[in-house]
């Protein structure tokens, strides 16, 4: 340890340059990781926030809510199996709304839930609505950036139905669009209006939903699958992964993060390998006077550890600073567990990169090194 710290204090410029590069690389890794987590949450926040363990969807819907239809009878059967209080209907429809008096069109996702049940979101501003409150909705806070306020009226462009904004909810989105929560009565009205305008049915045929959210054990899930043969029961994680663009987006970002880890390891490995080559004669002299190879290897490893940990501390501070000034429209989320895992992975990759230098130290022959020095 003495040799490692003493050398770093002696060659301040050299190690400051390495530390600066490591800070930038670590910052980039943490920032991209935060963006990946933020985009993942923004893409599926409403589904992730639901306390359901599984969803019942129509068979062959590829786990997608918008491709599924379930009816009232299936909802009642699910309630008999898992308990009426553990099965709730869920309607999902992506559409475009226009606030009254505005010309800007806003893409949103309508989520029809029992607003007296456990799928209902928490109201952060305004007044909650019940399943009996007609023509009122709860909207995500992001809509306030488009001029939507409590009391504003928004119109569904497809059906022409208008709703009054009763309150705001926070962090509720689906497929990167803000969520608009309406109750089951307004959902059935919307379904009837859609079928009537299309001339494909009547109001009596419109009591359908996209999914049934359930809280169920593995045994109950098997019973559900047997009792509802034309459906598929999927986990919440499967429903999240099936959201359009979710897997592709996360796959690309994950590949970027992996490459950043690999690049950081190679950059560090090259820097320390070059430094080790430059110090070959010094290491040879130290070996000649009795210094053990293990001691020299620990010295190199300690330098890498000090630089990587110090760089991570500065990078975390920089990331927190950037997070504080980022606009609300940019999704960024870096929780403690993700931050800890990323930091541990970065330190591990840095230590792995130092193995080239350790190998070089172990291969140094004292006599050859001294001979080169004398020459």
Secondary structure, 3 states (H helix, E strand, C coil): CHHHHHHHHHCHHHHHHHHHHHHHHHHHHHHHHHHHHHHHHHHHHHHHHCCCCEEEEECCCCCCHHHCCEEHHHHHHHHHHHCHHHEEEEEEEEEEEEECCCCCEEEEEEEECCCCCCCCCCEEEECCCCCCCCCEEEEEHHHHHHCCCCCCEEEECCCCCEEEEEEEECCCEECCEEEEEECHHHHHHHHHHHHHHHCCCCHHHCCEECEEEECCCHHHHHHHHHHCCCEEEEEHHHHHHCCCCHHHHHHHHHHHHHHHHHHHHHHHHHHHHHHHHHCHHHHHHHHHCCCCHHHHHHHHHHHHHHHHHHHHHHHHHHHHHHHHHCCCCCCCCCCHHHHHHHHHHHHHHHHHHCHHHHHHHHHCCHHHHHHHHHC
